Amino acid sequence: MPPQQLFVKALKEQYPELNIIILALQYPFTVKNYHWHGIPVIAFGGRNRGRILRVFNWMDVWAIIKQLNQQHEVIGLLSFWLGECALIGNRFGKKNNIPHYCWLLGQDARPGNNYVKLIKPKGGWLIALSDCLAAEFEKNYQILPQHIIPPGIEPLSFGPPAAKRDIDIIGAGSLIPLKQFDVFIDVVKKLTINFPGIKTVICGKGPEAAKLRVRISQLKLDKNIQLLGELPHLEVLALMQRSKIFLHTSVYEGFGMVLSEALYAGAHVISITSPMSDMPWQFHKAKSESGIVAMATALLHDSALHHEPVLQYSINTIARKVAGLFIHDQAPPPGTMHEAGKFE
């Protein structure tokens, strides 16, 4: 999970005096303690097992948090997703008077999240990844998250600008129905009318891979679309820096870090969804497939298209923002950076 990995590393770098400990409930699939970039990890090996075994796993987690609280002066608990981690964190925090915040990251804001009834969260301890995610959660559960903190990127992960942008359109993400890569393929097919030699790539793996390969073949797009599979993160960033357009066809999104990465790579972004009310001008929202085609056509025809890197939110700023919830004198001054602009 690159966004969470970057965040934890940045938090450690920004606050080396803090003793950060990661509790991993389901992954990896083995029970073990180890260190990741100098940060202790306690893995419970839950393996996504059924209800009864999951409850036993929760009991083990509770016992470890209780032990950690006895050994250390715990200043706060942070849960990723409003799920089982938030359930444990919320109840332990209430029982021991320890601040607990939960970071809503996407699917957990949609209808049908049974943990909302179990936890009964307050808006004050909910962090939404984006404006639209906060609105989605309020619409579904009548609770408005009081904090908006988007994903950050690490500018140092990017290499020097590519000598040439030889990829017309790039897409990246899990090959699942939600991401609608079939729409990506249909868009490319329509673009071949004006751009018969268009070059596009898709990075990612998932259950839709075989279906997408068949569709590419049926539409005779083998020379226009490459399915590259899962690639190392740095390789994907390098491909973004060679691309003119990043096409994001996901029908639902909290705030995909790939959007910020693509913008910093200098690519123009065309997306069906818009995570924030205020996005850079290089971000283009399309309401339909025909709208995507029209926007892409205009951008690809523009011989003077600019590709300046756009930094929305650096991971260091995000780490300071989250830390400020627990350490109140550590939040960055508002308005000091463009990237920090409109969190709340």
PyMOL commands that set and color helices and strands:
alter all, ss='L'
color gray80, all
select helices_A, chain A and resi 2-14+51-71+84-96+107-109+115-119+123-125+131-141+155-157+177-179+181-191+209-218+233-241+257-264+289-301+315-326
alter helices_A, ss='H'
color red, helices_A
select strands_A, chain A and resi 22-24+31-36+39-44+77-80+100-104+126-128+147-148+167-172+200-203+225-229+243-248+268-271+283-285
alter strands_A, ss='S'
color yellow, strands_A
deselect
rebuild
show_as cartoon
